[in-house]
Amino acid sequence: MKSILSSSFSLYIQDFLKLMLLSVLTYVPLLFLHAIIVNYIYAETRFAEYPGLIGDVANGIFMIVFLTIAQLPFIKYTLLESEDADHPLKQAISFAIEKALPIYLFACLYSICIFIGGLLYVIPGLVVLVLFYFVPFFLAENGKLRTALKKSVRFIKAHFFKAIFVIFILSIIQLVFENIMIYLLSLYTDVYFTTLALKIVLLMFLLPLQVIFLTNIFNSWRETEKGGI
């Protein structure tokens, strides 16, 4: 684990400007789109029988959709770097554009299934989340969505509890950073757009590092599987 952390931070620092450019080109537009869609839904449903409920549901669904899509170019970039490929930034962007439709369709279905599973006493939603969490990783590896779906399920069956632990820890770390930032910002301003802008900047920095770390863990677990065969 120490070597994975070390190599992840090393790549993040070494290619920081490229990663930030990739983030600005791919992740930041999705964050703004998420904010626009969700705020519109909140505004349109504020007089509903349960104000805020529809907005909360939409927020959760769109967050999973956009996060799933946003991970793909960073996963591809990390895999290309591990292979010492030429022009990894250009290839990662090209791959993300090429796979935009299949990853979008998968992300929509994935998020809806998680939501429906969550209504069934939470655990089915958690199982769906984990079973297909690594689909973007396998898609970046082999380029085929159907194959990625099958491989993700098999992969998680072998690493279920480890995967839950890693996903949980990374989610907690992100939430801690977000809440600390929002709290500190609330001491100086309550302007929504200022908070939104700073949150987007924070996520722009955090996501690449999280995905690099997860991709390196993914590679490590895959190598372990191959070594056991």
GROMACS elastic network, one bead per residue, 0.5 to 0.9 nm:
[ bonds ]
;  ai    aj funct       b0    kb
    1     4     6  0.50271   500
    1     5     6  0.62057   500
    1     6     6  0.85218   500
    1   217     6  0.81991   500
    2     5     6  0.51311   500
    2     6     6  0.60374   500
    2     7     6  0.85575   500
    3     7     6  0.60076   500
    3     8     6  0.83702   500
    4     7     6  0.52414   500
    4     8     6  0.59802   500
    4     9     6  0.85826   500
    4   213     6  0.69326   500
    4   216     6  0.62195   500
    4   217     6  0.67918   500
    4   220     6  0.82080   500
    5     8     6  0.50943   500
    5     9     6  0.61571   500
    5    10     6  0.84080   500
    5   213     6  0.66688   500
    5   216     6  0.85746   500
    6     9     6  0.53506   500
    6    10     6  0.60040   500
    6    11     6  0.86789   500
    7    11     6  0.61485   500
    7    12     6  0.85061   500
    7   213     6  0.83647   500
    7   216     6  0.81344   500
    8    11     6  0.53290   500
    8    12     6  0.61447   500
    8    13     6  0.86668   500
    8   209     6  0.70213   500
    8   210     6  0.87245   500
    8   212     6  0.57939   500
    8   213     6  0.52977   500
    8   214     6  0.89158   500
    8   215     6  0.89556   500
    8   216     6  0.70824   500
    9    13     6  0.60508   500
    9    14     6  0.83094   500
    9   209     6  0.72093   500
    9   212     6  0.84180   500
    9   213     6  0.80815   500
   10    13     6  0.53496   500
   10    14     6  0.58807   500
   10    15     6  0.84325   500
   11    14     6  0.50257   500
   11    15     6  0.58446   500
   11    16     6  0.77807   500
   11    78     6  0.83267   500
   11    81     6  0.85397   500
   11   209     6  0.87705   500
   11   212     6  0.79685   500
   12    15     6  0.55169   500
   12    16     6  0.53431   500
   12    19     6  0.74119   500
   12   208     6  0.74992   500
   12   209     6  0.61443   500
   12   212     6  0.75787   500
   13    17     6  0.85218   500
   14    17     6  0.83671   500
   15    18     6  0.53923   500
   15    19     6  0.60872   500
   15    20     6  0.86147   500
   16    19     6  0.51333   500
   16    20     6  0.61012   500
   16    21     6  0.85977   500
   17    20     6  0.50729   500
   17    21     6  0.61435   500
   17    22     6  0.85675   500
   18    21     6  0.50583   500
   18    22     6  0.61583   500
   18    23     6  0.85314   500
   18    89     6  0.69234   500
   19    23     6  0.60409   500
   19    24     6  0.85863   500
   19    74     6  0.78262   500
   19    77     6  0.87196   500
   19    89     6  0.81213   500
   19   205     6  0.87458   500
   19   208     6  0.66679   500
   20    24     6  0.60828   500
   20    25     6  0.85294   500
   20   204     6  0.72188   500
   20   205     6  0.71871   500
   20   208     6  0.80570   500
   21    24     6  0.50892   500
   21    25     6  0.61524   500
   21    26     6  0.85615   500
   21    89     6  0.89588   500
   22    25     6  0.51671   500
   22    26     6  0.60205   500
   22    27     6  0.76545   500
   22    73     6  0.77351   500
   22    74     6  0.77555   500
   22    89     6  0.72634   500
   22    92     6  0.85832   500
   22    93     6  0.75324   500
   22   208     6  0.88900   500
   23    26     6  0.52959   500
   23    28     6  0.61636   500
   23    29     6  0.88892   500
   23    70     6  0.84617   500
   23    73     6  0.89472   500
   23    74     6  0.83654   500
   23   204     6  0.59458   500
   23   205     6  0.80368   500
   23   207     6  0.82912   500
   23   208     6  0.73819   500
   24    27     6  0.60371   500
   24    28     6  0.50913   500
   24    29     6  0.72125   500
   24   204     6  0.73953   500
   25    28     6  0.67451   500
   25    29     6  0.70163   500
   25    93     6  0.86209   500
   26    29     6  0.61460   500
   26    30     6  0.68713   500
   26    69     6  0.89796   500
   26    70     6  0.65186   500
   26    73     6  0.78622   500
   26    93     6  0.82246   500
   26    96     6  0.87083   500
   27    30     6  0.52237   500
   27    31     6  0.63147   500
   27    32     6  0.88832   500
   27    66     6  0.82326   500
   27    67     6  0.82369   500
   27    69     6  0.85505   500
   27    70     6  0.53658   500
   27    71     6  0.82924   500
   27   203     6  0.87807   500
   27   204     6  0.69514   500
   27   207     6  0.85886   500
   28    31     6  0.50209   500
   28    32     6  0.63422   500
   28    33     6  0.85961   500
   28   200     6  0.68469   500
   28   201     6  0.81967   500
   28   203     6  0.85388   500
   28   204     6  0.66150   500
   29    32     6  0.51905   500
   29    33     6  0.61031   500
   29    34     6  0.85245   500
   30    34     6  0.59780   500
   30    35     6  0.85768   500
   30    66     6  0.61674   500
   30    67     6  0.83934   500
   30    69     6  0.87266   500
   30    70     6  0.75130   500
   31    34     6  0.50329   500
   31    35     6  0.62538   500
   31    36     6  0.87187   500
   31    63     6  0.86469   500
   31    66     6  0.76001   500
   31    67     6  0.88614   500
   31   200     6  0.66366   500
   31   203     6  0.88034   500
   32    35     6  0.50836   500
   32    36     6  0.62248   500
   32    37     6  0.86804   500
   32   196     6  0.88857   500
   32   200     6  0.79580   500
   33    36     6  0.51319   500
   33    37     6  0.61348   500
   33    38     6  0.84842   500
   33    66     6  0.89995   500
   34    37     6  0.53352   500
   34    38     6  0.60050   500
   34    39     6  0.83570   500
   34    59     6  0.78250   500
   34    62     6  0.65406   500
   34    63     6  0.70548   500
   34    66     6  0.74303   500
   35    38     6  0.53697   500
   35    39     6  0.58920   500
   35    40     6  0.83581   500
   35    59     6  0.86340   500
   35   196     6  0.81885   500
   36    39     6  0.53910   500
   36    40     6  0.60799   500
   36    41     6  0.86845   500
   37    40     6  0.52088   500
   37    41     6  0.63002   500
   37    42     6  0.87524   500
   37    58     6  0.86231   500
   37    59     6  0.85964   500
   37    62     6  0.85517   500
   38    41     6  0.50760   500
   38    42     6  0.61740   500
   38    43     6  0.85995   500
   38    55     6  0.63066   500
   38    56     6  0.83332   500
   38    58     6  0.64240   500
   38    59     6  0.56782   500
   38    62     6  0.79271   500
   39    43     6  0.60998   500
   39    44     6  0.85674   500
   39    55     6  0.76816   500
   39    59     6  0.87914   500
   40    43     6  0.50930   500
   40    44     6  0.61288   500
   40    45     6  0.86246   500
   40    55     6  0.86764   500
   41    44     6  0.51248   500
   41    45     6  0.61003   500
   41    46     6  0.84382   500
   41    52     6  0.89565   500
   41    54     6  0.74643   500
   41    55     6  0.56040   500
   41    58     6  0.75621   500
   41    59     6  0.89117   500
   42    45     6  0.53542   500
   42    46     6  0.59094   500
   42    51     6  0.79316   500
   42    52     6  0.61509   500
   42    53     6  0.86004   500
   42    54     6  0.72941   500
   42    56     6  0.80689   500
   42    58     6  0.88327   500
   43    46     6  0.54355   500
   43    47     6  0.85208   500
   43    52     6  0.89238   500
   43    55     6  0.84698   500
   44    47     6  0.76040   500
   44    48     6  0.84422   500
   44    55     6  0.89900   500
   45    48     6  0.51277   500
   45    49     6  0.86477   500
   45    50     6  0.84362   500
   45    51     6  0.61333   500
   45    52     6  0.69964   500
   45    53     6  0.85207   500
   45    54     6  0.69548   500
   45    55     6  0.72775   500
   46    49     6  0.86072   500
   46    50     6  0.81074   500
   46    52     6  0.63200   500
   46    55     6  0.86664   500
   47    50     6  0.78455   500
   47    51     6  0.59540   500
   47    52     6  0.89699   500
   48    51     6  0.51392   500
   48    52     6  0.82101   500
   48    53     6  0.88525   500
   48    54     6  0.86997   500
   50    53     6  0.57744   500
   50    54     6  0.78155   500
   51    54     6  0.72550   500
   51    55     6  0.79780   500
   52    55     6  0.50404   500
   52    56     6  0.59876   500
   52    57     6  0.86414   500
   53    56     6  0.50925   500
   53    57     6  0.62917   500
   53    58     6  0.86060   500
   54    57     6  0.51499   500
   54    58     6  0.60974   500
   54    59     6  0.84374   500
   55    58     6  0.50468   500
   55    59     6  0.59097   500
   55    60     6  0.85972   500
   56    60     6  0.62630   500
   56    61     6  0.86773   500
   57    60     6  0.52508   500
   57    61     6  0.62296   500
   57    62     6  0.85919   500
   57   115     6  0.81808   500
   58    61     6  0.51415   500
   58    62     6  0.59284   500
   58    63     6  0.82016   500
   59    62     6  0.54028   500
   59    63     6  0.58794   500
   59    64     6  0.86813   500
   60    63     6  0.51338   500
   60    64     6  0.64064   500
   60    65     6  0.87350   500
   60   111     6  0.82718   500
   60   115     6  0.82966   500
   61    64     6  0.53984   500
   61    65     6  0.62918   500
   61    66     6  0.87884   500
   61   108     6  0.79588   500
   61   111     6  0.54057   500
   61   112     6  0.67161   500
   61   114     6  0.84583   500
   61   115     6  0.71846   500
   62    66     6  0.59932   500
   62    67     6  0.82600   500
   62   108     6  0.81694   500
   62   111     6  0.77046   500
   63    66     6  0.54157   500
   63    67     6  0.59271   500
   63    68     6  0.84316   500
   63   111     6  0.86553   500
   64    67     6  0.51540   500
   64    68     6  0.59574   500
   64    69     6  0.85544   500
   64   107     6  0.71955   500
   64   108     6  0.83092   500
   64   110     6  0.82024   500
   64   111     6  0.57927   500
   65    68     6  0.53663   500
   65    69     6  0.63828   500
   65    70     6  0.86653   500
   65   104     6  0.72092   500
   65   106     6  0.85317   500
   65   108     6  0.56897   500
   65   109     6  0.87285   500
   65   110     6  0.77545   500
   65   111     6  0.61225   500
   66    69     6  0.50820   500
   66    70     6  0.59074   500
   66    71     6  0.86095   500
   66   104     6  0.82788   500
   66   107     6  0.76496   500
   67    71     6  0.61849   500
   67   107     6  0.86548   500
   68    71     6  0.55375   500
   68    72     6  0.71393   500
   68   103     6  0.77049   500
   68   104     6  0.82190   500
   68   106     6  0.88503   500
   68   107     6  0.60129   500
   68   133     6  0.83489   500
   68   136     6  0.71951   500
   69    72     6  0.58285   500
   69    73     6  0.83199   500
   69    96     6  0.84793   500
   69   100     6  0.76119   500
   69   103     6  0.61076   500
   69   104     6  0.63554   500
   69   107     6  0.68734   500
   69   136     6  0.80266   500
   70    73     6  0.67692   500
   70    74     6  0.76485   500
   70    96     6  0.88406   500
   70   207     6  0.86706   500
   71    74     6  0.55242   500
   71    75     6  0.61165   500
   71    76     6  0.87094   500
   71   136     6  0.72796   500
   71   137     6  0.85725   500
   71   207     6  0.78225   500
   71   208     6  0.80519   500
   71   211     6  0.65202   500
   72    75     6  0.51664   500
   72    76     6  0.61948   500
   72    77     6  0.85752   500
   72    92     6  0.82882   500
   72    95     6  0.85445   500
   72    96     6  0.63713   500
   72    99     6  0.88149   500
   72   103     6  0.82824   500
   72   136     6  0.57646   500
   72   137     6  0.72064   500
   72   139     6  0.82032   500
   72   140     6  0.66625   500
   72   211     6  0.89167   500
   73    76     6  0.50769   500
   73    77     6  0.60155   500
   73    78     6  0.86306   500
   73    89     6  0.85869   500
   73    91     6  0.88396   500
   73    92     6  0.50569   500
   73    93     6  0.61094   500
   73    94     6  0.86905   500
   73    95     6  0.71351   500
   73    96     6  0.53703   500
   73    97     6  0.89246   500
   73   140     6  0.80927   500
   74    78     6  0.61530   500
   74    79     6  0.85695   500
   74    92     6  0.72300   500
   74   207     6  0.86346   500
   74   208     6  0.62546   500
   74   211     6  0.63717   500
   74   212     6  0.69823   500
   74   215     6  0.87762   500
   75    78     6  0.52330   500
   75    79     6  0.62098   500
   75    80     6  0.85912   500
   75    92     6  0.83010   500
   75   136     6  0.77356   500
   75   137     6  0.63040   500
   75   140     6  0.65992   500
   75   141     6  0.87481   500
   75   208     6  0.87530   500
   75   211     6  0.63062   500
   75   212     6  0.67104   500
   75   214     6  0.84780   500
   75   215     6  0.60695   500
   76    79     6  0.51326   500
   76    80     6  0.60671   500
   76    81     6  0.85324   500
   76    88     6  0.80734   500
   76    89     6  0.89498   500
   76    91     6  0.80805   500
   76    92     6  0.54133   500
   76    93     6  0.87297   500
   76    95     6  0.76642   500
   76    96     6  0.82542   500
   76   137     6  0.78637   500
   76   139     6  0.89733   500
   76   140     6  0.52886   500
   76   141     6  0.73779   500
   76   215     6  0.89446   500
   77    80     6  0.51519   500
   77    81     6  0.61392   500
   77    82     6  0.86610   500
   77    88     6  0.55630   500
   77    89     6  0.62631   500
   77    90     6  0.89515   500
   77    91     6  0.76203   500
   77    92     6  0.52280   500
   77    93     6  0.85307   500
   77   212     6  0.86367   500
   78    81     6  0.50474   500
   78    82     6  0.61981   500
   78    83     6  0.87031   500
   78    88     6  0.82378   500
   78    92     6  0.89487   500
   78   211     6  0.83544   500
   78   212     6  0.60191   500
   78   215     6  0.68478   500
   78   216     6  0.79021   500
   79    82     6  0.51093   500
   79    83     6  0.64172   500
   79    84     6  0.87624   500
   79    85     6  0.88151   500
   79    88     6  0.88001   500
   79   140     6  0.79573   500
   79   141     6  0.75203   500
   79   212     6  0.89086   500
   79   215     6  0.74096   500
   79   216     6  0.83899   500
   79   219     6  0.84877   500
   80    83     6  0.50776   500
   80    84     6  0.61880   500
   80    85     6  0.52346   500
   80    86     6  0.80299   500
   80    87     6  0.86733   500
   80    88     6  0.56591   500
   80    89     6  0.88185   500
   80    91     6  0.82660   500
   80    92     6  0.80270   500
   81    85     6  0.60105   500
   81    86     6  0.84351   500
   81    88     6  0.64646   500
   82    85     6  0.77685   500
   82   216     6  0.88862   500
   84    88     6  0.83709   500
   85    88     6  0.61201   500
   86    89     6  0.88333   500
   86    90     6  0.89369   500
   86    91     6  0.83674   500
   87    90     6  0.55401   500
   87    91     6  0.62943   500
   87    92     6  0.86408   500
   88    91     6  0.50414   500
   88    92     6  0.58586   500
   88    93     6  0.85469   500
   89    92     6  0.51398   500
   89    93     6  0.62782   500
   89    94     6  0.86159   500
   90    93     6  0.53289   500
   90    94     6  0.61768   500
   90    95     6  0.85806   500
   91    94     6  0.50610   500
   91    95     6  0.59808   500
   91    96     6  0.85207   500
   92    95     6  0.51318   500
   92    96     6  0.61355   500
   92    97     6  0.86705   500
   93    96     6  0.51217   500
   93    97     6  0.62674   500
   93    98     6  0.86060   500
   94    97     6  0.52169   500
   94    98     6  0.61219   500
   94    99     6  0.86663   500
   95    99     6  0.60958   500
   95   100     6  0.83122   500
   95   140     6  0.80521   500
   95   143     6  0.86766   500
   96    99     6  0.52475   500
   96   100     6  0.57250   500
   96   103     6  0.87861   500
   96   140     6  0.88080   500
   97   100     6  0.50604   500
   97   101     6  0.82818   500
   98   101     6  0.77336   500
   98   102     6  0.88777   500
   99   102     6  0.56309   500
   99   103     6  0.60571   500
   99   104     6  0.83624   500
   99   139     6  0.86867   500
   99   143     6  0.79271   500
  100   103     6  0.54785   500
  100   104     6  0.59631   500
  100   105     6  0.86531   500
  101   104     6  0.50869   500
  101   105     6  0.61615   500
  101   106     6  0.85425   500
  102   105     6  0.51845   500
  102   106     6  0.60638   500
  102   107     6  0.84584   500
  102   145     6  0.70589   500
  103   106     6  0.50312   500
  103   107     6  0.58907   500
  103   108     6  0.85590   500
  103   136     6  0.74650   500
  103   139     6  0.85789   500
  103   145     6  0.78863   500
  104   107     6  0.50390   500
  104   108     6  0.62114   500
  104   109     6  0.87131   500
  105   108     6  0.52739   500
  105   109     6  0.63661   500
  105   110     6  0.84714   500
  106   109     6  0.52677   500
  106   110     6  0.58343   500
  106   111     6  0.85078   500
  106   135     6  0.89411   500
  106   145     6  0.83599   500
  107   111     6  0.59927   500
  107   112     6  0.85157   500
  108   111     6  0.53612   500
  108   112     6  0.62660   500
  108   113     6  0.86458   500
  109   112     6  0.52334   500
  109   113     6  0.61206   500
  109   114     6  0.86083   500
  110   113     6  0.52426   500
  110   114     6  0.62302   500
  110   115     6  0.87088   500
  110   128     6  0.77846   500
  110   129     6  0.75918   500
  110   132     6  0.76529   500
  110   133     6  0.89774   500
  111   114     6  0.50609   500
  111   115     6  0.62038   500
  111   116     6  0.86746   500
  111   129     6  0.81308   500
  112   115     6  0.50242   500
  112   116     6  0.61350   500
  112   117     6  0.84090   500
  113   116     6  0.50921   500
  113   117     6  0.58765   500
  113   118     6  0.82954   500
  113   125     6  0.70362   500
  113   128     6  0.70213   500
  113   129     6  0.84362   500
  114   117     6  0.50183   500
  114   118     6  0.58964   500
  114   119     6  0.86768   500
  114   122     6  0.88886   500
  114   124     6  0.76452   500
  114   126     6  0.69713   500
  114   127     6  0.82933   500
  114   128     6  0.58391   500
  114   129     6  0.59669   500
  115   119     6  0.64383   500
  115   120     6  0.89530   500
  115   122     6  0.87917   500
  115   125     6  0.63370   500
  116   119     6  0.52199   500
  116   120     6  0.68249   500
  116   124     6  0.84168   500
  116   125     6  0.68323   500
  117   120     6  0.51685   500
  117   121     6  0.75439   500
  117   122     6  0.63564   500
  117   123     6  0.71798   500
  117   126     6  0.74735   500
  117   127     6  0.82562   500
  117   128     6  0.72887   500
  118   121     6  0.60257   500
  118   123     6  0.66307   500
  118   124     6  0.62168   500
  118   126     6  0.70791   500
  119   122     6  0.60629   500
  119   124     6  0.84386   500
  119   125     6  0.75939   500
  120   123     6  0.72781   500
  120   124     6  0.64638   500
  120   125     6  0.74748   500
  121   124     6  0.71487   500
  121   125     6  0.81847   500
  122   125     6  0.53729   500
  122   126     6  0.63851   500
  122   127     6  0.88674   500
  123   126     6  0.50026   500
  123   127     6  0.61739   500
  123   128     6  0.86782   500
  124   127     6  0.50292   500
  124   128     6  0.62328   500
  124   129     6  0.85711   500
  125   128     6  0.51757   500
  125   129     6  0.61251   500
  125   130     6  0.87123   500
  126   129     6  0.50050   500
  126   130     6  0.62390   500
  126   131     6  0.85328   500
  126   164     6  0.89139   500
  127   130     6  0.52924   500
  127   131     6  0.59470   500
  127   132     6  0.86498   500
  128   131     6  0.51733   500
  128   132     6  0.62774   500
  128   133     6  0.81089   500
  129   132     6  0.58790   500
  129   133     6  0.57278   500
  130   134     6  0.77998   500
  130   153     6  0.86928   500
  130   156     6  0.71466   500
  130   160     6  0.74766   500
  130   163     6  0.71926   500
  130   164     6  0.67317   500
  130   167     6  0.84596   500
  131   134     6  0.75098   500
  131   135     6  0.86061   500
  131   149     6  0.88824   500
  131   152     6  0.64203   500
  131   153     6  0.51644   500
  131   154     6  0.84112   500
  131   155     6  0.82984   500
  131   156     6  0.57098   500
  131   157     6  0.77732   500
  131   160     6  0.79805   500
  132   135     6  0.54080   500
  132   136     6  0.85785   500
  132   148     6  0.88383   500
  132   149     6  0.66686   500
  132   150     6  0.88937   500
  132   152     6  0.56940   500
  132   153     6  0.63317   500
  132   156     6  0.80921   500
  133   136     6  0.73904   500
  133   137     6  0.83968   500
  133   152     6  0.72942   500
  133   153     6  0.89584   500
  133   156     6  0.86307   500
  134   137     6  0.51007   500
  134   138     6  0.64570   500
  134   139     6  0.85625   500
  134   148     6  0.80426   500
  134   149     6  0.83872   500
  134   151     6  0.85658   500
  134   152     6  0.53942   500
  134   153     6  0.84261   500
  134   155     6  0.82172   500
  134   156     6  0.81130   500
  134   218     6  0.83354   500
  135   138     6  0.52506   500
  135   139     6  0.59644   500
  135   140     6  0.85250   500
  135   145     6  0.75473   500
  135   147     6  0.88982   500
  135   148     6  0.51558   500
  135   149     6  0.56032   500
  135   150     6  0.85191   500
  135   151     6  0.76925   500
  135   152     6  0.54207   500
  135   153     6  0.85517   500
  136   140     6  0.60094   500
  136   141     6  0.84852   500
  136   145     6  0.83719   500
  136   148     6  0.74141   500
  136   149     6  0.89539   500
  136   152     6  0.89237   500
  137   140     6  0.51673   500
  137   141     6  0.62642   500
  137   142     6  0.88564   500
  137   148     6  0.78440   500
  137   152     6  0.84301   500
  137   215     6  0.72028   500
  137   218     6  0.77990   500
  138   142     6  0.60709   500
  138   143     6  0.74784   500
  138   144     6  0.80320   500
  138   145     6  0.80501   500
  138   147     6  0.78337   500
  138   149     6  0.79620   500
  138   151     6  0.70482   500
  138   152     6  0.69541   500
  139   142     6  0.54121   500
  139   144     6  0.56046   500
  139   145     6  0.56972   500
  139   146     6  0.87261   500
  139   147     6  0.78047   500
  139   148     6  0.52417   500
  139   149     6  0.84052   500
  140   143     6  0.56016   500
  140   144     6  0.83799   500
  140   148     6  0.87482   500
  141   144     6  0.85746   500
  141   148     6  0.85502   500
  142   145     6  0.84494   500
  142   147     6  0.79207   500
  142   148     6  0.75208   500
  143   147     6  0.84499   500
  143   148     6  0.79415   500
  144   147     6  0.54551   500
  144   148     6  0.60891   500
  144   149     6  0.87991   500
  145   149     6  0.61763   500
  145   150     6  0.87973   500
  146   149     6  0.52452   500
  146   150     6  0.66062   500
  146   151     6  0.87604   500
  147   150     6  0.53042   500
  147   151     6  0.60992   500
  147   152     6  0.85003   500
  148   151     6  0.51114   500
  148   152     6  0.59057   500
  148   153     6  0.86536   500
  149   152     6  0.52999   500
  149   153     6  0.65382   500
  149   154     6  0.89208   500
  150   153     6  0.54390   500
  150   154     6  0.64589   500
  150   155     6  0.86248   500
  151   154     6  0.51279   500
  151   155     6  0.58686   500
  151   156     6  0.85106   500
  152   156     6  0.60822   500
  152   157     6  0.85583   500
  153   156     6  0.52860   500
  153   157     6  0.62422   500
  153   158     6  0.89077   500
  154   157     6  0.52009   500
  154   158     6  0.67045   500
  154   159     6  0.89652   500
  155   158     6  0.54174   500
  155   159     6  0.64066   500
  155   160     6  0.81407   500
  155   221     6  0.88554   500
  155   222     6  0.83410   500
  156   161     6  0.84707   500
  156   162     6  0.89048   500
  156   163     6  0.71504   500
  157   160     6  0.54477   500
  157   161     6  0.89834   500
  158   161     6  0.88066   500
  158   225     6  0.88206   500
  159   162     6  0.54253   500
  159   163     6  0.58793   500
  159   164     6  0.86104   500
  159   221     6  0.81485   500
  160   163     6  0.52371   500
  160   164     6  0.62845   500
  160   165     6  0.87386   500
  161   164     6  0.50694   500
  161   165     6  0.61686   500
  161   166     6  0.86697   500
  162   165     6  0.51400   500
  162   166     6  0.62438   500
  162   167     6  0.86357   500
  163   166     6  0.52217   500
  163   167     6  0.60700   500
  163   168     6  0.83812   500
  164   167     6  0.52637   500
  164   168     6  0.59205   500
  164   169     6  0.85207   500
  165   168     6  0.51417   500
  165   169     6  0.61032   500
  165   170     6  0.86296   500
  166   169     6  0.52196   500
  166   170     6  0.61830   500
  166   171     6  0.85357   500
  166   214     6  0.82180   500
  167   170     6  0.53009   500
  167   171     6  0.61042   500
  167   172     6  0.86143   500
  167   214     6  0.86692   500
  168   171     6  0.51519   500
  168   172     6  0.61471   500
  168   173     6  0.86604   500
  169   172     6  0.51204   500
  169   173     6  0.61958   500
  169   174     6  0.86977   500
  170   173     6  0.51165   500
  170   174     6  0.62705   500
  170   175     6  0.86714   500
  170   210     6  0.71504   500
  171   174     6  0.51974   500
  171   175     6  0.61886   500
  171   176     6  0.86100   500
  172   175     6  0.50821   500
  172   176     6  0.60661   500
  172   177     6  0.86333   500
  173   176     6  0.51448   500
  173   177     6  0.62932   500
  173   178     6  0.86435   500
  174   177     6  0.52247   500
  174   178     6  0.61453   500
  174   179     6  0.86107   500
  174   203     6  0.82540   500
  174   206     6  0.75608   500
  174   207     6  0.89275   500
  175   178     6  0.50295   500
  175   179     6  0.59902   500
  175   180     6  0.84488   500
  176   179     6  0.52420   500
  176   180     6  0.60619   500
  176   181     6  0.85051   500
  177   180     6  0.52673   500
  177   181     6  0.61415   500
  177   182     6  0.86152   500
  177   202     6  0.82684   500
  178   181     6  0.51994   500
  178   182     6  0.61169   500
  178   183     6  0.85538   500
  178   199     6  0.68926   500
  178   202     6  0.76309   500
  178   203     6  0.84160   500
  179   182     6  0.50614   500
  179   183     6  0.59740   500
  179   184     6  0.85125   500
  180   183     6  0.51453   500
  180   184     6  0.61421   500
  180   185     6  0.84594   500
  181   184     6  0.52410   500
  181   185     6  0.59973   500
  181   186     6  0.84978   500
  181   195     6  0.87517   500
  181   198     6  0.82497   500
  181   199     6  0.77620   500
  181   202     6  0.85823   500
  182   185     6  0.50374   500
  182   186     6  0.59987   500
  182   187     6  0.88366   500
  182   195     6  0.68505   500
  182   198     6  0.87231   500
  182   199     6  0.78845   500
  183   186     6  0.50975   500
  183   187     6  0.67561   500
  184   187     6  0.54510   500
  184   188     6  0.73915   500
  185   188     6  0.54911   500
  185   189     6  0.60973   500
  185   190     6  0.77083   500
  185   194     6  0.87237   500
  185   195     6  0.70755   500
  185   198     6  0.89278   500
  186   189     6  0.52200   500
  186   190     6  0.56595   500
  186   191     6  0.87295   500
  186   195     6  0.83560   500
  187   190     6  0.81142   500
  189   192     6  0.86201   500
  189   194     6  0.79551   500
  189   195     6  0.82987   500
  190   193     6  0.89425   500
  190   194     6  0.79817   500
  190   195     6  0.75898   500
  191   194     6  0.55334   500
  191   195     6  0.65726   500
  191   196     6  0.88463   500
  192   195     6  0.51794   500
  192   196     6  0.60949   500
  192   197     6  0.85959   500
  193   197     6  0.59482   500
  193   198     6  0.85182   500
  194   197     6  0.51827   500
  194   198     6  0.62598   500
  194   199     6  0.85238   500
  195   198     6  0.53173   500
  195   199     6  0.60482   500
  195   200     6  0.86152   500
  196   199     6  0.50715   500
  196   200     6  0.61643   500
  196   201     6  0.86505   500
  197   200     6  0.51981   500
  197   201     6  0.63065   500
  197   202     6  0.87280   500
  198   202     6  0.61340   500
  198   203     6  0.86297   500
  199   202     6  0.50503   500
  199   203     6  0.62047   500
  199   204     6  0.84639   500
  200   203     6  0.51449   500
  200   204     6  0.59611   500
  200   205     6  0.87146   500
  201   205     6  0.64933   500
  201   206     6  0.87638   500
  202   205     6  0.53357   500
  202   206     6  0.62074   500
  202   207     6  0.86943   500
  203   207     6  0.57368   500
  203   208     6  0.86994   500
  204   207     6  0.59700   500
  204   208     6  0.73302   500
  205   208     6  0.64640   500
  205   209     6  0.73020   500
  206   209     6  0.55485   500
  206   210     6  0.62346   500
  206   211     6  0.87387   500
  207   210     6  0.50632   500
  207   211     6  0.60497   500
  207   212     6  0.84764   500
  208   211     6  0.52147   500
  208   212     6  0.60400   500
  208   213     6  0.85391   500
  209   212     6  0.51261   500
  209   213     6  0.61321   500
  209   214     6  0.85912   500
  210   213     6  0.51820   500
  210   214     6  0.61653   500
  210   215     6  0.85580   500
  211   215     6  0.59024   500
  211   216     6  0.84340   500
  212   215     6  0.50950   500
  212   216     6  0.61524   500
  212   217     6  0.86033   500
  213   216     6  0.52052   500
  213   217     6  0.62583   500
  213   218     6  0.85845   500
  214   218     6  0.60104   500
  214   219     6  0.85821   500
  215   219     6  0.61418   500
  215   220     6  0.85154   500
  216   219     6  0.50150   500
  216   220     6  0.61006   500
  216   221     6  0.86409   500
  217   221     6  0.61427   500
  217   222     6  0.84629   500
  218   221     6  0.52866   500
  218   222     6  0.61169   500
  218   223     6  0.86360   500
  219   222     6  0.50421   500
  219   223     6  0.61338   500
  219   224     6  0.86063   500
  220   223     6  0.51845   500
  220   224     6  0.62830   500
  220   225     6  0.87793   500
  221   225     6  0.62944   500
  221   226     6  0.87485   500
  222   225     6  0.50777   500
  222   226     6  0.63006   500
  222   227     6  0.85835   500
  223   226     6  0.50616   500
  223   227     6  0.60385   500
  223   228     6  0.85711   500
  224   227     6  0.50289   500
  224   228     6  0.62190   500
  224   229     6  0.88597   500
  225   228     6  0.51381   500
  225   229     6  0.65353   500
  226   229     6  0.53048   500
